[in-house]
Amino acid sequence: MTNPPARAEVVIDLDAIAANTAVLRERVARPLMAVVKADGYGHGLVPAARAVLAGGADSLGVAVLEEALALRAAGITAPLLAWLHAPGTDYAAALTADVDVSVNAEWGLEEVVAAARATGLTARVHLKVDTGLSRAGATPAEWPGLVAAAARAQADGEIAVVGLWSHMAYADAPTHPTIGAQVTVFEEAVALARRAGLTGARLHLANSAATVALPATWYDLVRPGIALYGLDPLGGNPADHGLRPAMTVRAAVALTKRVPAGVGVSYGHTYVTQTETTLALIPVGYADGVPRAAGNRAPVLAGGAQRTIAGRVCMDQFVLDVGDSAVRAGDEVVLWGPGDHGEPTAQQWADAVDTIHYELATRVGGRFTRRYVGSAGAV
């Protein structure tokens, strides 16, 4: 072969990311904070950020400060929020890089104020309230103290409270009773903050699922993540929301062999051939983010048909039983993609291995090569 195919690659369609962003931005008709944490949900932090901005995103959101600083180092100047901080976070670096930070507790606020004093800069702060997810955020009991401390720091010019926010537990089940309960807690928290003088803060609550299904939660801006990459946060067909998956995961067959009936395949022989057949070796495994649980469960497109992985997924490889089809070494197989050409989707894989497509998209990597197509956000 003069131009052999890549052994394994994740192909990212930047134009799809931009188009998905534009669809969501038009739907909500208000500012959109595009979440690009976790290496752009496995799509690449910087390319994904550039693509969502090309699609009309107004600002960016990340989890940890390191992600925010990497975006700034890449020359991205858009408004940016980082929200997951442990004690000892270098807030001075955040302030110097013009990164907004989220605060969950009074001790966190004290660290931010100390950084503001050390740098002589005013910190832009989003206060987070825990409305029922029981994860990050101040509890309703802690909220009054945090708000009072923030109001004092704002009056002193050390911080500007620019956001009040929370996160939903059941937005992917739009009729769940927790939604109304969380909205009530959020609005009570907002009212308290407003009474304390924090009147300039914008409100944000809606993640991807709420962005597509719960208009009452949109407030001043929405904060979608997975939907930007074309995956349905409700677990259905993304096309129903005008979205297109941006990720295709593919590999080249490394070897084929003809075997008789009764041959055990892969570790533990959890798959045994029923007839004479052809086995195809695919050179990716759980070290590359292919779930070990996919063995005997997950579908792969090979030889023009979807076929279930035969036997256990190994660290570096797995096997397909391709029957009598003319699959050869070097032929392409597709683990998941948009589904345009009969390949499985990430949702199919998620259903097969009892997980969510978020996990699949963010964990795939290892020795896969990442390749970008499309021009959105190109520099």
N, C-alpha and C positions, 0 to 999 in steps of 0.2 A: 504494500500500500504506500503510495507516495504522500497521501494526506490522510493518515489514520484518524478516526474520530477520537474525541476526548474520551479517556477512560470513564470519567464520570463528571457531570457538570450540573450546576443549578443555573438555569437561564432566567434572567429577570427582565421583564418588559417594563421599561421606565415609562413608556407612553401610557401603558395601562394604569400605572400608579397615578400619573398626572390626570388621566381621564376620570379615574375613580374619585380623586380629590375634587375635581370640578363638578362632578355629579352631586356629591354630598354638599359642597359649598352652595350650589344653586338650590338644593333642596331646603336647606335651613335658612338661607337668606340672612345670614349674620356671620360674624367672625368664626373662623374654624382654626382650632389649634390641632395641628397634625402630630400625632404621637409617633415618634421614630425610635423609641427605646429598643433595647435588646437587638442592637445592630439592625435597626429598621425592620424588626420582626423577621430577621433572617434574610432580609433583602439587601442589606448593606446600608450602614448608617448614613454616610455622606451622600451616596447616589440617591437614596430614598428621600433624604431631606431636600435635595435639589429638585427632585421630581415633584414632590408635593407642593413645593413653592411655585414651581412652574404651573401647577394645576390650580393655583389660587389660594393655597393655605395662607393664613394671616400670621401665624406664629407656629412654633414647634414646641413639643413637649418630650422630655426624656425622664427616665427614672433617676439616674445617678449623675453626679456632677462631672465625672470623667467623660460621660457621653456628651454633655454640654460643651466642655472644653475642647473635645475633639472636633465638634462642629465649628466652634470659633476658630480653631487652628486651621481648618479647611477653608476659611474665608467666608463662612456663612454668617451674615449679620442680622438675620431676622430675629424678632422677639422670641425669647426662649425661656422655658420654665423647666427647672429640675426639682424633683420632689421627694426623693428617698435619701435621707441623710442620717448617718449615725453620729454619736457624740465625737467631737474632734474634727468634723468636716472643715475643710479649708474654705470657709465662706469668703475670705479675702480674695481668693482666686475667682470665686463666682462674681463678686462685686466688680472686680477689675475687668472681667470679661463681659460685663453687662448681662449677667444671667439672673433672672428672677429665681427666687427660692421659695419653697413651701416650708411652713412651720406648723408643727403638730402640738407643741408643748412649750411651756414657759422656759424650761431650760434651753430648748432649741432657740427660742427667741433671744435669750441672753447671749448665746454664741453669735448669732447674727448681728446683734447690736454691738458686741465687742469688735467684730470685723468692720462694721461701719465706722466705729470710732478710730480704729487703727488705720483705716485707709482714707478717712475723710470723705467717704462716699455714702450716699443714701441707698440703703438696701431696698429693693423692690420685693415685697413679700406677699405671698398668697397664704392665707390662714386656712387650714383644713380642719373640718369638723367630721367626726365619726358619726354618721347618721344611721348606722346599722350593719355595716360590713364587718365591724370589729377588727379592723386592720389598722392602717395609719389614720391619724386624725385625733383631735381632742374629743373626749367624750362630752356629752351634754353637761356633766357635772364639772368638767375641767374648762369648758368653753368660756364661761364668764371671766375667769381669772386670766386666760390667755388673751381674750379680747381687751380687757382692761389694761394689761401690760403692753399690748400692741398699740393701743390708743395713746398711752403715755409716750412710748418711743416715737410714735408718729408726731406727736405734738412737739417733741424735742428735736425733730428733724433727722432722726437717725434711721428711720425706715419710712417707706410709703406702702401702706397696705393697698395693693392693686387688685387682689383677688380674694374671693371667699369661695370655697369649693368643697366637694365631697365626691364619693364614688359609690356606685350602686351595686347591690349584691345580686339582683335578679332581673336586670334589664333584658336579658335574653329570654325571659318569660313575661311578655308585656302585660299580662293580666294578673300577675302575682300580687298578693296583698302587701308584700313588703315595699312595693314601689310607692304606693300612696303614703305608707308610714314614713319612708325615708324622706319623701318630699316635704312632709309636715315638719319633721325634725329639722331639715335643712332650712326651711323658711322661718322657723322659730329662731334658729341660730343666726340667720341673716338679720332678722328684726332686732335682735339683741346687739349685734355689731353696728347696725345703723344707729341705734339709740346712743351707742358709745361714741359716735362721731366718725365711724369708718364708712363714710358715704360715697367715697369715690371708687370702691372696689367693685370689679365686675364679678358676676356669678357664673360658675360653671359646674355642671353635674353630669352631663350626658357623655357616656362612652359611645362606642360604635353601635351597640344594640339600641341604646336610647336615641342615637342620632337617626337611625332608620325607622324606629317604631314608636317613639314616645315624645312627640312635639312639646308636651307640657313641661318637659325637663330641659329644654334647650336654653332657657334663660338668656344670658348675654353672649355666650359663645358655646360651641360644642367642642368635644375633645375626642374624636374618633381615632382608633388605632387600626385594628385588623381589617376593617372595611376599606381602608385606603389601599390595601394590597389585594383587594378583590375577593375576599373571603366573607361569607355571610355570617355575621355574628349571631344570627338566630338559628344557624345550623341547616339552612335550606339552600336554595339555588340563588347564588349571588346575582344572576341576571334579573331576578325579580326586583332587585333594587337598582338596576342599571350598572352593576359592577362586573368587572372582569378580573379573574385571577391573574396575578403578575408573575407567578413562579411556576416553572416547569423543571422537574427533577428527572434527569435521564442518565443512562449509562450505556456503555458498549459491551456486548456479550464478550466474555474473555475466552470461553471454550465451550464446545458442544461435544457430546459423546452419545453414542447409541448404546442402550443397555437393555437387557431382557426384563421380563416380568419378575417380580419378587425381589428387586434390588432396594435396599434401604438407603435413604438419602439424608445426608447431613447428620450432625450429632444426635445420638439417641435413636436414630432411625424412626422418627415420628411420622415419616412419610415413606411409604413403600410403593414402588411402581406396580400397577395392576396388569399392564401389558408391556410388550416391547415398545420402547419409546425413546425420544431424544431428550436429554437433560442439557440445560443451558446454564452456565456459570456466570453470575453477575458480580462484578468485583467491587461491591460496596456492602457494608455491614453496620453493626451497631456502633462501631467506632466512628462512623460517618453520620450518625444520627438516624439510621434506619432502625426502628424499634425492634428489639428482639422478639417482642410479642407479635410481630407481623407474620411469623412463621405459621404456615398452614391457614392463614387468615386474610392477608392483604393482597389486593390485585395489582398486577403489572401488565402493561401493554407490551406484547411481544409477538412478532409474526402475524400482526393484523388482528389479534384477539386479546382480550383480557384473560390472564391466567393467574391463579393463586400461587403464591410462593410455596414451594415444595420443601417441607421440613423446616428445621430451625434456621433462623438468621444467625450467622456467625459474626465474629468481630470484623472481618474484612470482606465477606462475600455471602451470597445466598444462591439458591438453585431454583430454576423453573423447570417444570415438566411441560415441554412444548409439543408433545405427541409426535405426529408425523409431519409437522409443518417444516418448511425449509428455512429454519433459523440457523444462521451461521455465526462463527466468531467475527466480531466487528459490527454486527447488526445492532441497531439502536433498540433499546427498551426504555419505556417511560414509566416511572413510578407514579407520579401524579403531575397534573397540569390543568389547563382550563377545561379540558374535556372535548375540545373541538374535533379531534381526530380519533375519538374512541378511547383515549387514555383515561385512566381513573382520575378522579379529582381528590384534592386533599380531604374533602368531606368524606368521600368513600373510605379513604384510609383511616380517618378518625373513627368512623363507625366500625370499621373492621377490627381495630385494635383497642376500642373502648377508651378513646381519649378525645381531645379537641384539636381542630386544625391549627390553633395557635401553637400548641406544643410541637407539632410536626414542622411547621414553617420555621420556628425559632431554633430547633435543635439540629436540623439538617445542616451538614457542613463537613467537618473533619477534612477528608482528603478530596472532597468534591471541589472542582474548579468553579468559580462563579463567573458567569459571562453576562454582559448586559447588551440588550437590544433596545432600539428606540432612541430618540434624541432628547426627550424631555429633561431639562435641567443640565444638559451637557455643557461642559466648559472647554 
